[in-house]
Amino acid sequence: MRVVIWQWLNPTFIKGRKGNLKLGDIYDCPYVDSSEKVGEKMIKEWEKELKKQKEGKNPSLVRATIRTFGPYYCLNGIYTLIEECFIHVLQPIFLGYLIEHFSRMRTLTNDYLYGYTAAVCLLAAMFVFTHHKYFFGAQRIGMRVRIACCTLVYRKALKLSQYALSRTTVGQMVNLLSNDVNRFDQSVVYLPYLIAGPIQTAIIIAVLWHHIDFASLAGVSVLLLYIPFQGLMGKLFSKLRMKTAALTDERIRLMNEIIGGMRVIKMYGWEFPFANLVDSIRRKEVSKIRRTSILRGLNLAVFFISSKLILLVAFVVFVLGVKGDLTPEKVFVCMALFNNLRLSMTLFFPYAIAQGAESIISLKRIQKFLLLEEQQETSHLDVSNLRPKLSQCGIWMQKVIASWDKEGDSTLRNVTLTVKPGELLAVVGPVGCGKTSLLMSILGELPIVSGEVKVRGKVAYASQEPWVFGGSVKQNVIFGSAPDDNKYKTVLNVCALDKDIELFPYGDQTPVGERGVSLSGGQKARVNLARAMYFDADIFLLDDPLSAVDSAVSKHLFEKCINGYLKDKVRILATHQIQFLKGASQILVLKEGKCLALGTYDQLTESGVDLGSMMEDYENERRQRLCSMNSTASNISLPDELGDGTTAVPLYESTLSLSSSVS
């Protein structure tokens, strides 16, 4: 009974009346509504659909959703059937009997009067119970569908391959999680009217036939003419929804590109062209939204007109065709029944069609994302889950061929190497030769076509693009690892961060990131490197960490950090700094993904490999690309390198390089 009359909410209301509610006063989320429980159910059903895909059948997220939540929804939909097909039909009939009595057209005994009155009151009470019980249950199921789809999207985002990431954007994922999934909260409320509406129509026609004969068919025929119109409206809503969603994705993708290349846009004075481009897409998007709003307005207009038109046609046919007499009882019963039928068939039924169509479109958009290529576990990559002794750690690659795209050219071609503890492998070569791809293949991010990669030990990785998150400098370095003051101070020293931290307003507690102090490119690179150094790893993969700092700091990082603090570890360093190659145990020269040479500095020199001229050719190639843009960017002055370990020149060079790809 407490659940039926919502009495379980009373303690919360009493607390709210006495004072402001706090987070601890709110009920905990029931386990059946938790993302863990709901997500697991949805994942199981979706995995069944993926198995069908392997059998040559098309997977369907719609089917998976129906199997997961359909039984609960059908049980909850019984409340709608009771309300529309029982309560809304009997109430006008009993009220008609009472009106017939009080208009002195029929005399009823007191027993009947009390019985009809009690029935009307009981039906009103049942309506309150069924109506709110249904809406609460429907919104709860809609919430579960939304949570389940969010769980699928989140888990899929973590498994996407690099090739799949190139085919989607963060903006599209955000759009799925912010717009598409929110439609389920609204659409599930009206879907039962797709079944309840026709059943109620058949029952009401039978009752109306009893009161006004075949004139009831005239009124219902006007109503039924509205259904094809609604079917057409549903198709239009679906088409407009698809076009609007596509334009929204395009606008978000463009905005992400603009924000990412903001420096280039400002430097070249491209603000107005890009603003016009965004404005053009937004105008198209607003145009589709405006059409949708016009269609919704047309729907409402027909809805309000239909009530008067139905009654007019029915009563005209009854008086002129049936030659019947209009009594207060007939008028009231017919008006009430036609009004209930109108609400169901001209408002809720078409709204269910429109919302259902949009929900299916949203599910198909989510399904398209879920079917993107995942990062596959491959037999070519052997990663030991057990952490061996340092002497047993290492990296072994044997005739590895790897590719980002199955249908494209190979990124790595026949690469063979071995790196043991205490060894430093320096990987050099021009831009696009495959240095980063080599590290990605070791991490398991790059799909391996053939060959074998064996990795033994715990791996730490410093990416080529340094990053920081919103938090203090110390939090960015420790990154969730166990605090160790001695180790922390040592890492700051070898990464040349101690002097920078002394200049920060709050030392290592200074917030950085979007809402904190802005770090230079060199500072970000060293924080990025320090994060990898602090991690308790056996293998360190360093992707060009020396390019964003000046020569003095890069020498300090190489001697004190890479060849000092990590001297006993397994190290692979991708770099363009040829002055440090003598300190490497091995040097791997790559070009177009192929291994041109592998050996020590002396071995490569003796074999005729001129590393100096090779890297000089790379520098000349890079300078030529920059000079080709000087005519446009001649007014941009590049600042000199700073002595604090940061350099603005590489930053602007990378920015200008980005502009060439944009243009």
Secondary structure, DSSP 8 states (H G I E B T S, - for coil): -TTTTTGGGHHHHHHHHHS---GGGS----GGGSHHHHHHHHHHHHHHHHHHHHTT----HHHHHHHHHHHHHHHHHHHHHHIIIIIHHHHHHHHHHHHHHHTTSS---HHHHHHHHHHHHHHHHHHHHHHHHHHHHHHHHHHHHHHHHHHHHHHHHHHB-HHHHHHS-HHHHHHIIIIITTHHHHHHHHTTHHHHHHHHHHHHHHHHHHHHTTHHHHHHHHHHTHHHHHHHHHHHHHHHHHHHHHHHHHHHHHHHHHHHTHHHHHHHT-HHHHHHHHHHHHHHHHHHHHHHHHHHHHHHHHHHHHHHHHHHHHHHHHHHTS-----HHHHHHHHHHHHHHHIIIIIIHHHHHHHHHHHHHHHHHHHHHHTS-B----TTEEE-SS---GGG-EEEEEEEEE-SSTTS--SEEEEEEEE-TT-EEEEE-STTSSHHHHHHHHHT-S-EEEEEEEEES-EEEE-SS----SEEHHHHHHTTS---HHHHHHHHHHTT-HHHHHHSTTGGG-EESTTSB---HHHHHHHHHHHHHHS--SEEEEESTTTTS-HHHHHHIIIIIIIIITTTSEEEEE-S-GGGGGG-SEEEEEETTEEEEEE-HHHHHHTT--HHHHHHHHHHHHHHHHHTTHHHHTT-------TTS--SHHHHHHHHHHHHHH-
